[in-house]
């Protein structure tokens, strides 16, 4: 049995981040839970940032490729 969690989509990660922010803002969790939520949030932010950078590179590559073809025509 694998202990790895299924990777969330970008949208799922953003939804979870919004939930975590609301929970942290409510200040109703015990300190140990607050730390765990904060840590989870940081990991989600890093993953979202990496995903966005990957998408940005893909878009830039597509634009460069398509822009180059248009100039040749």
mmCIF file of the N, C-alpha and C atoms, coordinates in Angstrom:
data_MODEL
# 
_entry.id   MODEL 
# 
loop_
_atom_site.group_PDB 
_atom_site.id 
_atom_site.type_symbol 
_atom_site.label_atom_id 
_atom_site.label_alt_id 
_atom_site.label_comp_id 
_atom_site.label_asym_id 
_atom_site.label_entity_id 
_atom_site.label_seq_id 
_atom_site.pdbx_PDB_ins_code 
_atom_site.Cartn_x 
_atom_site.Cartn_y 
_atom_site.Cartn_z 
_atom_site.occupancy 
_atom_site.B_iso_or_equiv 
_atom_site.pdbx_formal_charge 
_atom_site.auth_seq_id 
_atom_site.auth_comp_id 
_atom_site.auth_asym_id 
_atom_site.auth_atom_id 
_atom_site.pdbx_PDB_model_num 
ATOM 1   N N  . UNK A 1 1  ? 0.844   -1.186 0.000   1.00 0.00 ? 1  UNK A N  1 
ATOM 2   C CA . UNK A 1 1  ? 0.000   0.000  0.000   1.00 0.00 ? 1  UNK A CA 1 
ATOM 3   C C  . UNK A 1 1  ? 0.883   1.242  0.000   1.00 0.00 ? 1  UNK A C  1 
ATOM 4   N N  . UNK A 1 2  ? 0.653   2.138  -0.930  1.00 0.00 ? 2  UNK A N  1 
ATOM 5   C CA . UNK A 1 2  ? 1.467   3.343  -1.072  1.00 0.00 ? 2  UNK A CA 1 
ATOM 6   C C  . UNK A 1 2  ? 1.032   4.397  -0.063  1.00 0.00 ? 2  UNK A C  1 
ATOM 7   N N  . UNK A 1 3  ? 2.010   5.084  0.519   1.00 0.00 ? 3  UNK A N  1 
ATOM 8   C CA . UNK A 1 3  ? 1.705   6.139  1.488   1.00 0.00 ? 3  UNK A CA 1 
ATOM 9   C C  . UNK A 1 3  ? 1.684   7.508  0.825   1.00 0.00 ? 3  UNK A C  1 
ATOM 10  N N  . UNK A 1 4  ? 1.990   7.560  -0.490  1.00 0.00 ? 4  UNK A N  1 
ATOM 11  C CA . UNK A 1 4  ? 2.003   8.839  -1.194  1.00 0.00 ? 4  UNK A CA 1 
ATOM 12  C C  . UNK A 1 4  ? 0.580   9.334  -1.388  1.00 0.00 ? 4  UNK A C  1 
ATOM 13  N N  . UNK A 1 5  ? 0.399   10.644 -1.189  1.00 0.00 ? 5  UNK A N  1 
ATOM 14  C CA . UNK A 1 5  ? -0.895  11.256 -1.443  1.00 0.00 ? 5  UNK A CA 1 
ATOM 15  C C  . UNK A 1 5  ? -1.015  11.543 -2.925  1.00 0.00 ? 5  UNK A C  1 
ATOM 16  N N  . UNK A 1 6  ? -2.238  11.435 -3.428  1.00 0.00 ? 6  UNK A N  1 
ATOM 17  C CA . UNK A 1 6  ? -2.488  11.793 -4.821  1.00 0.00 ? 6  UNK A CA 1 
ATOM 18  C C  . UNK A 1 6  ? -2.264  13.295 -4.970  1.00 0.00 ? 6  UNK A C  1 
ATOM 19  N N  . UNK A 1 7  ? -1.537  13.664 -5.996  1.00 0.00 ? 7  UNK A N  1 
ATOM 20  C CA . UNK A 1 7  ? -1.235  15.075 -6.217  1.00 0.00 ? 7  UNK A CA 1 
ATOM 21  C C  . UNK A 1 7  ? -2.512  15.821 -6.600  1.00 0.00 ? 7  UNK A C  1 
ATOM 22  N N  . UNK A 1 8  ? -2.704  16.971 -5.971  1.00 0.00 ? 8  UNK A N  1 
ATOM 23  C CA . UNK A 1 8  ? -3.887  17.782 -6.237  1.00 0.00 ? 8  UNK A CA 1 
ATOM 24  C C  . UNK A 1 8  ? -3.686  18.614 -7.492  1.00 0.00 ? 8  UNK A C  1 
ATOM 25  N N  . UNK A 1 9  ? -4.797  18.947 -8.135  1.00 0.00 ? 9  UNK A N  1 
ATOM 26  C CA . UNK A 1 9  ? -4.733  19.868 -9.256  1.00 0.00 ? 9  UNK A CA 1 
ATOM 27  C C  . UNK A 1 9  ? -4.455  21.263 -8.705  1.00 0.00 ? 9  UNK A C  1 
ATOM 28  N N  . UNK A 1 10 ? -4.118  22.177 -9.604  1.00 0.00 ? 10 UNK A N  1 
ATOM 29  C CA . UNK A 1 10 ? -3.879  23.556 -9.206  1.00 0.00 ? 10 UNK A CA 1 
ATOM 30  C C  . UNK A 1 10 ? -5.123  24.123 -8.525  1.00 0.00 ? 10 UNK A C  1 
ATOM 31  N N  . UNK A 1 11 ? -6.275  23.871 -9.113  1.00 0.00 ? 11 UNK A N  1 
ATOM 32  C CA . UNK A 1 11 ? -7.531  24.388 -8.571  1.00 0.00 ? 11 UNK A CA 1 
ATOM 33  C C  . UNK A 1 11 ? -7.827  23.811 -7.190  1.00 0.00 ? 11 UNK A C  1 
ATOM 34  N N  . UNK A 1 12 ? -7.581  22.519 -7.023  1.00 0.00 ? 12 UNK A N  1 
ATOM 35  C CA . UNK A 1 12 ? -7.792  21.892 -5.711  1.00 0.00 ? 12 UNK A CA 1 
ATOM 36  C C  . UNK A 1 12 ? -6.845  22.490 -4.673  1.00 0.00 ? 12 UNK A C  1 
ATOM 37  N N  . UNK A 1 13 ? -5.615  22.729 -5.074  1.00 0.00 ? 13 UNK A N  1 
ATOM 38  C CA . UNK A 1 13 ? -4.640  23.332 -4.155  1.00 0.00 ? 13 UNK A CA 1 
ATOM 39  C C  . UNK A 1 13 ? -5.076  24.735 -3.746  1.00 0.00 ? 13 UNK A C  1 
ATOM 40  N N  . UNK A 1 14 ? -5.558  25.512 -4.695  1.00 0.00 ? 14 UNK A N  1 
ATOM 41  C CA . UNK A 1 14 ? -6.017  26.870 -4.383  1.00 0.00 ? 14 UNK A CA 1 
ATOM 42  C C  . UNK A 1 14 ? -7.232  26.828 -3.453  1.00 0.00 ? 14 UNK A C  1 
ATOM 43  N N  . UNK A 1 15 ? -8.144  25.906 -3.700  1.00 0.00 ? 15 UNK A N  1 
ATOM 44  C CA . UNK A 1 15 ? -9.315  25.764 -2.827  1.00 0.00 ? 15 UNK A CA 1 
ATOM 45  C C  . UNK A 1 15 ? -8.885  25.407 -1.406  1.00 0.00 ? 15 UNK A C  1 
ATOM 46  N N  . UNK A 1 16 ? -7.933  24.479 -1.303  1.00 0.00 ? 16 UNK A N  1 
ATOM 47  C CA . UNK A 1 16 ? -7.442  24.081 0.023   1.00 0.00 ? 16 UNK A CA 1 
ATOM 48  C C  . UNK A 1 16 ? -6.740  25.250 0.700   1.00 0.00 ? 16 UNK A C  1 
ATOM 49  N N  . UNK A 1 17 ? -5.976  26.020 -0.052  1.00 0.00 ? 17 UNK A N  1 
ATOM 50  C CA . UNK A 1 17 ? -5.311  27.200 0.509   1.00 0.00 ? 17 UNK A CA 1 
ATOM 51  C C  . UNK A 1 17 ? -6.333  28.195 1.060   1.00 0.00 ? 17 UNK A C  1 
ATOM 52  N N  . UNK A 1 18 ? -7.408  28.417 0.317   1.00 0.00 ? 18 UNK A N  1 
ATOM 53  C CA . UNK A 1 18 ? -8.459  29.320 0.788   1.00 0.00 ? 18 UNK A CA 1 
ATOM 54  C C  . UNK A 1 18 ? -9.064  28.815 2.097   1.00 0.00 ? 18 UNK A C  1 
ATOM 55  N N  . UNK A 1 19 ? -9.277  27.515 2.186   1.00 0.00 ? 19 UNK A N  1 
ATOM 56  C CA . UNK A 1 19 ? -9.812  26.922 3.417   1.00 0.00 ? 19 UNK A CA 1 
ATOM 57  C C  . UNK A 1 19 ? -8.849  27.122 4.575   1.00 0.00 ? 19 UNK A C  1 
ATOM 58  N N  . UNK A 1 20 ? -7.563  26.873 4.317   1.00 0.00 ? 20 UNK A N  1 
ATOM 59  C CA . UNK A 1 20 ? -6.550  27.029 5.361   1.00 0.00 ? 20 UNK A CA 1 
ATOM 60  C C  . UNK A 1 20 ? -6.492  28.479 5.840   1.00 0.00 ? 20 UNK A C  1 
ATOM 61  N N  . UNK A 1 21 ? -6.532  29.425 4.905   1.00 0.00 ? 21 UNK A N  1 
ATOM 62  C CA . UNK A 1 21 ? -6.488  30.841 5.282   1.00 0.00 ? 21 UNK A CA 1 
ATOM 63  C C  . UNK A 1 21 ? -7.680  31.191 6.172   1.00 0.00 ? 21 UNK A C  1 
ATOM 64  N N  . UNK A 1 22 ? -8.872  30.727 5.783   1.00 0.00 ? 22 UNK A N  1 
ATOM 65  C CA . UNK A 1 22 ? -10.058 31.000 6.608   1.00 0.00 ? 22 UNK A CA 1 
ATOM 66  C C  . UNK A 1 22 ? -9.903  30.410 8.012   1.00 0.00 ? 22 UNK A C  1 
ATOM 67  N N  . UNK A 1 23 ? -9.369  29.195 8.072   1.00 0.00 ? 23 UNK A N  1 
ATOM 68  C CA . UNK A 1 23 ? -9.187  28.540 9.372   1.00 0.00 ? 23 UNK A CA 1 
ATOM 69  C C  . UNK A 1 23 ? -8.173  29.295 10.223  1.00 0.00 ? 23 UNK A C  1 
ATOM 70  N N  . UNK A 1 24 ? -7.084  29.739 9.596   1.00 0.00 ? 24 UNK A N  1 
ATOM 71  C CA . UNK A 1 24 ? -6.059  30.477 10.336  1.00 0.00 ? 24 UNK A CA 1 
ATOM 72  C C  . UNK A 1 24 ? -6.584  31.837 10.784  1.00 0.00 ? 24 UNK A C  1 
ATOM 73  N N  . UNK A 1 25 ? -7.349  32.483 9.923   1.00 0.00 ? 25 UNK A N  1 
ATOM 74  C CA . UNK A 1 25 ? -7.907  33.789 10.273  1.00 0.00 ? 25 UNK A CA 1 
ATOM 75  C C  . UNK A 1 25 ? -8.922  33.696 11.415  1.00 0.00 ? 25 UNK A C  1 
ATOM 76  N N  . UNK A 1 26 ? -9.608  32.566 11.513  1.00 0.00 ? 26 UNK A N  1 
ATOM 77  C CA . UNK A 1 26 ? -10.597 32.403 12.578  1.00 0.00 ? 26 UNK A CA 1 
ATOM 78  C C  . UNK A 1 26 ? -9.931  32.267 13.941  1.00 0.00 ? 26 UNK A C  1 
ATOM 79  N N  . UNK A 1 27 ? -8.670  31.852 13.945  1.00 0.00 ? 27 UNK A N  1 
ATOM 80  C CA . UNK A 1 27 ? -7.891  31.722 15.182  1.00 0.00 ? 27 UNK A CA 1 
ATOM 81  C C  . UNK A 1 27 ? -8.584  30.845 16.217  1.00 0.00 ? 27 UNK A C  1 
ATOM 82  N N  . UNK A 1 28 ? -9.270  29.799 15.746  1.00 0.00 ? 28 UNK A N  1 
ATOM 83  C CA . UNK A 1 28 ? -10.006 28.915 16.651  1.00 0.00 ? 28 UNK A CA 1 
ATOM 84  C C  . UNK A 1 28 ? -9.312  27.575 16.875  1.00 0.00 ? 28 UNK A C  1 
ATOM 85  N N  . UNK A 1 29 ? -8.223  27.316 16.155  1.00 0.00 ? 29 UNK A N  1 
ATOM 86  C CA . UNK A 1 29 ? -7.517  26.049 16.298  1.00 0.00 ? 29 UNK A CA 1 
ATOM 87  C C  . UNK A 1 29 ? -6.479  26.149 17.398  1.00 0.00 ? 29 UNK A C  1 
ATOM 88  N N  . UNK A 1 30 ? -6.183  25.009 18.033  1.00 0.00 ? 30 UNK A N  1 
ATOM 89  C CA . UNK A 1 30 ? -5.078  24.996 18.991  1.00 0.00 ? 30 UNK A CA 1 
ATOM 90  C C  . UNK A 1 30 ? -3.766  25.292 18.257  1.00 0.00 ? 30 UNK A C  1 
ATOM 91  N N  . UNK A 1 31 ? -2.769  25.728 18.994  1.00 0.00 ? 31 UNK A N  1 
ATOM 92  C CA . UNK A 1 31 ? -1.491  26.138 18.412  1.00 0.00 ? 31 UNK A CA 1 
ATOM 93  C C  . UNK A 1 31 ? -0.867  25.041 17.557  1.00 0.00 ? 31 UNK A C  1 
ATOM 94  N N  . UNK A 1 32 ? -0.895  23.795 18.023  1.00 0.00 ? 32 UNK A N  1 
ATOM 95  C CA . UNK A 1 32 ? -0.277  22.725 17.242  1.00 0.00 ? 32 UNK A CA 1 
ATOM 96  C C  . UNK A 1 32 ? -0.994  22.520 15.907  1.00 0.00 ? 32 UNK A C  1 
ATOM 97  N N  . UNK A 1 33 ? -2.303  22.653 15.878  1.00 0.00 ? 33 UNK A N  1 
ATOM 98  C CA . UNK A 1 33 ? -3.054  22.548 14.621  1.00 0.00 ? 33 UNK A CA 1 
ATOM 99  C C  . UNK A 1 33 ? -2.770  23.743 13.721  1.00 0.00 ? 33 UNK A C  1 
ATOM 100 N N  . UNK A 1 34 ? -2.619  24.917 14.308  1.00 0.00 ? 34 UNK A N  1 
ATOM 101 C CA . UNK A 1 34 ? -2.300  26.121 13.547  1.00 0.00 ? 34 UNK A CA 1 
ATOM 102 C C  . UNK A 1 34 ? -0.965  25.955 12.832  1.00 0.00 ? 34 UNK A C  1 
ATOM 103 N N  . UNK A 1 35 ? 0.016   25.414 13.519  1.00 0.00 ? 35 UNK A N  1 
ATOM 104 C CA . UNK A 1 35 ? 1.339   25.188 12.922  1.00 0.00 ? 35 UNK A CA 1 
ATOM 105 C C  . UNK A 1 35 ? 1.229   24.189 11.770  1.00 0.00 ? 35 UNK A C  1 
ATOM 106 N N  . UNK A 1 36 ? 0.470   23.126 11.960  1.00 0.00 ? 36 UNK A N  1 
ATOM 107 C CA . UNK A 1 36 ? 0.296   22.125 10.895  1.00 0.00 ? 36 UNK A CA 1 
ATOM 108 C C  . UNK A 1 36 ? -0.388  22.738 9.685   1.00 0.00 ? 36 UNK A C  1 
ATOM 109 N N  . UNK A 1 37 ? -1.412  23.546 9.911   1.00 0.00 ? 37 UNK A N  1 
ATOM 110 C CA . UNK A 1 37 ? -2.107  24.207 8.805   1.00 0.00 ? 37 UNK A CA 1 
ATOM 111 C C  . UNK A 1 37 ? -1.172  25.165 8.069   1.00 0.00 ? 37 UNK A C  1 
ATOM 112 N N  . UNK A 1 38 ? -0.392  25.917 8.828   1.00 0.00 ? 38 UNK A N  1 
ATOM 113 C CA . UNK A 1 38 ? 0.550   26.860 8.227   1.00 0.00 ? 38 UNK A CA 1 
ATOM 114 C C  . UNK A 1 38 ? 1.565   26.115 7.366   1.00 0.00 ? 38 UNK A C  1 
ATOM 115 N N  . UNK A 1 39 ? 2.084   25.010 7.882   1.00 0.00 ? 39 UNK A N  1 
ATOM 116 C CA . UNK A 1 39 ? 3.053   24.211 7.130   1.00 0.00 ? 39 UNK A CA 1 
ATOM 117 C C  . UNK A 1 39 ? 2.426   23.658 5.854   1.00 0.00 ? 39 UNK A C  1 
ATOM 118 N N  . UNK A 1 40 ? 1.206   23.144 5.955   1.00 0.00 ? 40 UNK A N  1 
ATOM 119 C CA . UNK A 1 40 ? 0.510   22.632 4.773   1.00 0.00 ? 40 UNK A CA 1 
ATOM 120 C C  . UNK A 1 40 ? 0.317   23.758 3.749   1.00 0.00 ? 40 UNK A C  1 
ATOM 121 N N  . UNK A 1 41 ? -0.061  24.932 4.237   1.00 0.00 ? 41 UNK A N  1 
ATOM 122 C CA . UNK A 1 41 ? -0.252  26.078 3.353   1.00 0.00 ? 41 UNK A CA 1 
ATOM 123 C C  . UNK A 1 41 ? 1.016   26.461 2.620   1.00 0.00 ? 41 UNK A C  1 
ATOM 124 N N  . UNK A 1 42 ? 2.136   26.456 3.322   1.00 0.00 ? 42 UNK A N  1 
ATOM 125 C CA . UNK A 1 42 ? 3.414   26.780 2.675   1.00 0.00 ? 42 UNK A CA 1 
ATOM 126 C C  . UNK A 1 42 ? 3.752   25.783 1.570   1.00 0.00 ? 42 UNK A C  1 
ATOM 127 N N  . UNK A 1 43 ? 3.511   24.506 1.828   1.00 0.00 ? 43 UNK A N  1 
ATOM 128 C CA . UNK A 1 43 ? 3.770   23.485 0.807   1.00 0.00 ? 43 UNK A CA 1 
ATOM 129 C C  . UNK A 1 43 ? 2.869   23.700 -0.403  1.00 0.00 ? 43 UNK A C  1 
ATOM 130 N N  . UNK A 1 44 ? 1.607   24.017 -0.150  1.00 0.00 ? 44 UNK A N  1 
ATOM 131 C CA . UNK A 1 44 ? 0.676   24.257 -1.256  1.00 0.00 ? 44 UNK A CA 1 
ATOM 132 C C  . UNK A 1 44 ? 1.101   25.473 -2.072  1.00 0.00 ? 44 UNK A C  1 
ATOM 133 N N  . UNK A 1 45 ? 1.553   26.530 -1.399  1.00 0.00 ? 45 UNK A N  1 
ATOM 134 C CA . UNK A 1 45 ? 2.007   27.736 -2.106  1.00 0.00 ? 45 UNK A CA 1 
ATOM 135 C C  . UNK A 1 45 ? 3.197   27.398 -2.995  1.00 0.00 ? 45 UNK A C  1 
ATOM 136 N N  . UNK A 1 46 ? 4.144   26.636 -2.469  1.00 0.00 ? 46 UNK A N  1 
ATOM 137 C CA . UNK A 1 46 ? 5.318   26.249 -3.265  1.00 0.00 ? 46 UNK A CA 1 
ATOM 138 C C  . UNK A 1 46 ? 4.894   25.437 -4.490  1.00 0.00 ? 46 UNK A C  1 
ATOM 139 N N  . UNK A 1 47 ? 3.985   24.478 -4.279  1.00 0.00 ? 47 UNK A N  1 
ATOM 140 C CA . UNK A 1 47 ? 3.532   23.643 -5.390  1.00 0.00 ? 47 UNK A CA 1 
ATOM 141 C C  . UNK A 1 47 ? 2.781   24.470 -6.437  1.00 0.00 ? 47 UNK A C  1 
ATOM 142 N N  . UNK A 1 48 ? 1.939   25.392 -5.986  1.00 0.00 ? 48 UNK A N  1 
ATOM 143 C CA . UNK A 1 48 ? 1.204   26.256 -6.920  1.00 0.00 ? 48 UNK A CA 1 
ATOM 144 C C  . UNK A 1 48 ? 2.166   27.135 -7.699  1.00 0.00 ? 48 UNK A C  1 
ATOM 145 N N  . UNK A 1 49 ? 3.179   27.659 -7.029  1.00 0.00 ? 49 UNK A N  1 
ATOM 146 C CA . UNK A 1 49 ? 4.171   28.504 -7.696  1.00 0.00 ? 49 UNK A CA 1 
ATOM 147 C C  . UNK A 1 49 ? 4.910   27.714 -8.772  1.00 0.00 ? 49 UNK A C  1 
ATOM 148 N N  . UNK A 1 50 ? 5.306   26.486 -8.456  1.00 0.00 ? 50 UNK A N  1 
ATOM 149 C CA . UNK A 1 50 ? 5.988   25.642 -9.440  1.00 0.00 ? 50 UNK A CA 1 
ATOM 150 C C  . UNK A 1 50 ? 5.073   25.350 -10.623 1.00 0.00 ? 50 UNK A C  1 
ATOM 151 N N  . UNK A 1 51 ? 3.805   25.073 -10.341 1.00 0.00 ? 51 UNK A N  1 
ATOM 152 C CA . UNK A 1 51 ? 2.844   24.793 -11.405 1.00 0.00 ? 51 UNK A CA 1 
ATOM 153 C C  . UNK A 1 51 ? 2.671   26.006 -12.308 1.00 0.00 ? 51 UNK A C  1 
ATOM 154 N N  . UNK A 1 52 ? 2.528   27.184 -11.704 1.00 0.00 ? 52 UNK A N  1 
ATOM 155 C CA . UNK A 1 52 ? 2.373   28.403 -12.492 1.00 0.00 ? 52 UNK A CA 1 
ATOM 156 C C  . UNK A 1 52 ? 3.596   28.679 -13.358 1.00 0.00 ? 52 UNK A C  1 
ATOM 157 N N  . UNK A 1 53 ? 4.777   28.444 -12.813 1.00 0.00 ? 53 UNK A N  1 
ATOM 158 C CA . UNK A 1 53 ? 6.007   28.652 -13.592 1.00 0.00 ? 53 UNK A CA 1 
ATOM 159 C C  . UNK A 1 53 ? 6.066   27.686 -14.777 1.00 0.00 ? 53 UNK A C  1 
ATOM 160 N N  . UNK A 1 54 ? 5.630   26.451 -14.556 1.00 0.00 ? 54 UNK A N  1 
ATOM 161 C CA . UNK A 1 54 ? 5.599   25.467 -15.635 1.00 0.00 ? 54 UNK A CA 1 
ATOM 162 C C  . UNK A 1 54 ? 4.624   25.898 -16.722 1.00 0.00 ? 54 UNK A C  1 
ATOM 163 N N  . UNK A 1 55 ? 3.425   26.337 -16.309 1.00 0.00 ? 55 UNK A N  1 
ATOM 164 C CA . UNK A 1 55 ? 2.436   26.802 -17.278 1.00 0.00 ? 55 UNK A CA 1 
ATOM 165 C C  . UNK A 1 55 ? 2.931   28.028 -18.028 1.00 0.00 ? 55 UNK A C  1 
ATOM 166 N N  . UNK A 1 56 ? 3.587   28.936 -17.324 1.00 0.00 ? 56 UNK A N  1 
ATOM 167 C CA . UNK A 1 56 ? 4.110   30.148 -17.955 1.00 0.00 ? 56 UNK A CA 1 
ATOM 168 C C  . UNK A 1 56 ? 5.136   29.788 -19.023 1.00 0.00 ? 56 UNK A C  1 
ATOM 169 N N  . UNK A 1 57 ? 6.006   28.834 -18.713 1.00 0.00 ? 57 UNK A N  1 
ATOM 170 C CA . UNK A 1 57 ? 7.012   28.399 -19.687 1.00 0.00 ? 57 UNK A CA 1 
ATOM 171 C C  . UNK A 1 57 ? 6.337   27.776 -20.900 1.00 0.00 ? 57 UNK A C  1 
ATOM 172 N N  . UNK A 1 58 ? 5.308   26.957 -20.664 1.00 0.00 ? 58 UNK A N  1 
ATOM 173 C CA . UNK A 1 58 ? 4.602   26.335 -21.785 1.00 0.00 ? 58 UNK A CA 1 
ATOM 174 C C  . UNK A 1 58 ? 3.956   27.394 -22.679 1.00 0.00 ? 58 UNK A C  1 
ATOM 175 N N  . UNK A 1 59 ? 3.322   28.384 -22.067 1.00 0.00 ? 59 UNK A N  1 
ATOM 176 C CA . UNK A 1 59 ? 2.684   29.460 -22.837 1.00 0.00 ? 59 UNK A CA 1 
ATOM 177 C C  . UNK A 1 59 ? 3.737   30.241 -23.616 1.00 0.00 ? 59 UNK A C  1 
ATOM 178 N N  . UNK A 1 60 ? 4.837   30.584 -22.961 1.00 0.00 ? 60 UNK A N  1 
ATOM 179 C CA . UNK A 1 60 ? 5.905   31.319 -23.643 1.00 0.00 ? 60 UNK A CA 1 
ATOM 180 C C  . UNK A 1 60 ? 6.474   30.523 -24.818 1.00 0.00 ? 60 UNK A C  1 
ATOM 181 N N  . UNK A 1 61 ? 6.647   29.209 -24.616 1.00 0.00 ? 61 UNK A N  1 
ATOM 182 C CA . UNK A 1 61 ? 7.146   28.354 -25.691 1.00 0.00 ? 61 UNK A CA 1 
ATOM 183 C C  . UNK A 1 61 ? 6.164   28.323 -26.862 1.00 0.00 ? 61 UNK A C  1 
ATOM 184 N N  . UNK A 1 62 ? 4.875   28.225 -26.550 1.00 0.00 ? 62 UNK A N  1 
ATOM 185 C CA . UNK A 1 62 ? 3.854   28.207 -27.605 1.00 0.00 ? 62 UNK A CA 1 
ATOM 186 C C  . UNK A 1 62 ? 3.815   29.528 -28.364 1.00 0.00 ? 62 UNK A C  1 
ATOM 187 N N  . UNK A 1 63 ? 3.892   30.624 -27.631 1.00 0.00 ? 63 UNK A N  1 
ATOM 188 C CA . UNK A 1 63 ? 3.885   31.941 -28.271 1.00 0.00 ? 63 UNK A CA 1 
ATOM 189 C C  . UNK A 1 63 ? 5.109   32.105 -29.153 1.00 0.00 ? 63 UNK A C  1 
ATOM 190 N N  . UNK A 1 64 ? 6.257   31.706 -28.647 1.00 0.00 ? 64 UNK A N  1 
ATOM 191 C CA . UNK A 1 64 ? 7.504   31.833 -29.426 1.00 0.00 ? 64 UNK A CA 1 
ATOM 192 C C  . UNK A 1 64 ? 7.429   30.964 -30.680 1.00 0.00 ? 64 UNK A C  1 
ATOM 193 N N  . UNK A 1 65 ? 6.930   29.757 -30.520 1.00 0.00 ? 65 UNK A N  1 
ATOM 194 C CA . UNK A 1 65 ? 6.823   28.840 -31.652 1.00 0.00 ? 65 UNK A CA 1 
ATOM 195 C C  . UNK A 1 65 ? 5.840   29.383 -32.689 1.00 0.00 ? 65 UNK A C  1 
ATOM 196 N N  . UNK A 1 66 ? 4.695   29.809 -32.244 1.00 0.00 ? 66 UNK A N  1 
ATOM 197 C CA . UNK A 1 66 ? 3.675   30.307 -33.156 1.00 0.00 ? 66 UNK A CA 1 
ATOM 198 C C  . UNK A 1 66 ? 4.049   31.679 -33.698 1.00 0.00 ? 66 UNK A C  1 
ATOM 199 N N  . UNK A 1 67 ? 4.683   32.493 -32.888 1.00 0.00 ? 67 UNK A N  1 
ATOM 200 C CA . UNK A 1 67 ? 5.134   33.797 -33.366 1.00 0.00 ? 67 UNK A CA 1 
ATOM 201 C C  . UNK A 1 67 ? 6.186   33.654 -34.427 1.00 0.00 ? 67 UNK A C  1 
ATOM 202 N N  . UNK A 1 68 ? 7.079   32.701 -34.265 1.00 0.00 ? 68 UNK A N  1 
ATOM 203 C CA . UNK A 1 68 ? 8.140   32.451 -35.243 1.00 0.00 ? 68 UNK A CA 1 
ATOM 204 C C  . UNK A 1 68 ? 7.578   31.980 -36.564 1.00 0.00 ? 68 UNK A C  1 
ATOM 205 N N  . UNK A 1 69 ? 6.544   31.140 -36.529 1.00 0.00 ? 69 UNK A N  1 
ATOM 206 C CA . UNK A 1 69 ? 5.916   30.652 -37.751 1.00 0.00 ? 69 UNK A CA 1 
ATOM 207 C C  . UNK A 1 69 ? 5.192   31.781 -38.480 1.00 0.00 ? 69 UNK A C  1 
ATOM 208 N N  . UNK A 1 70 ? 4.533   32.674 -37.706 1.00 0.00 ? 70 UNK A N  1 
ATOM 209 C CA . UNK A 1 70 ? 3.818   33.794 -38.322 1.00 0.00 ? 70 UNK A CA 1 
ATOM 210 C C  . UNK A 1 70 ? 4.771   34.746 -39.035 1.00 0.00 ? 70 UNK A C  1 
ATOM 211 N N  . UNK A 1 71 ? 5.956   34.948 -38.476 1.00 0.00 ? 71 UNK A N  1 
ATOM 212 C CA . UNK A 1 71 ? 6.932   35.861 -39.084 1.00 0.00 ? 71 UNK A CA 1 
ATOM 213 C C  . UNK A 1 71 ? 7.457   35.299 -40.398 1.00 0.00 ? 71 UNK A C  1 
ATOM 214 N N  . UNK A 1 72 ? 7.533   33.966 -40.471 1.00 0.00 ? 72 UNK A N  1 
ATOM 215 C CA . UNK A 1 72 ? 8.059   33.326 -41.680 1.00 0.00 ? 72 UNK A CA 1 
ATOM 216 C C  . UNK A 1 72 ? 7.056   33.359 -42.812 1.00 0.00 ? 72 UNK A C  1 
ATOM 217 N N  . UNK A 1 73 ? 5.792   33.520 -42.497 1.00 0.00 ? 73 UNK A N  1 
ATOM 218 C CA . UNK A 1 73 ? 4.749   33.490 -43.540 1.00 0.00 ? 73 UNK A CA 1 
ATOM 219 C C  . UNK A 1 73 ? 4.672   34.751 -44.283 1.00 0.00 ? 73 UNK A C  1 
# 
